[in-house]
Amino acid sequence: MQLRLWESRVPYPEPLTPIQVRGPRS
């Protein structure tokens, strides 16, 4: 559920990278 808030806060135009996915997932 944190991914929703994180995604809404950081509207990145790039695809989800291992680092970006690890951030909110951690």
C-alpha positions in Angstrom: 0.0 0.0 0.0 3.0 2.3 0.5 3.7 2.0 -3.3 0.4 3.9 -4.0 1.5 6.9 -1.8 5.0 6.8 -3.1 3.9 6.6 -6.7 1.4 9.4 -6.2 4.2 11.6 -4.6 6.8 10.8 -7.3 5.2 10.7 -10.8 8.3 9.4 -12.5 8.0 9.1 -16.4 10.6 6.3 -16.4 9.9 2.5 -15.9 10.2 1.0 -12.4 13.9 0.2 -11.9 15.3 -2.3 -9.3 16.3 0.7 -7.1 13.0 2.5 -7.4 11.0 -0.7 -6.7 13.3 -1.5 -3.7 12.8 1.9 -2.1 9.0 1.8 -1.4 9.2 -2.0 -1.1 11.7 -2.0 1.7 
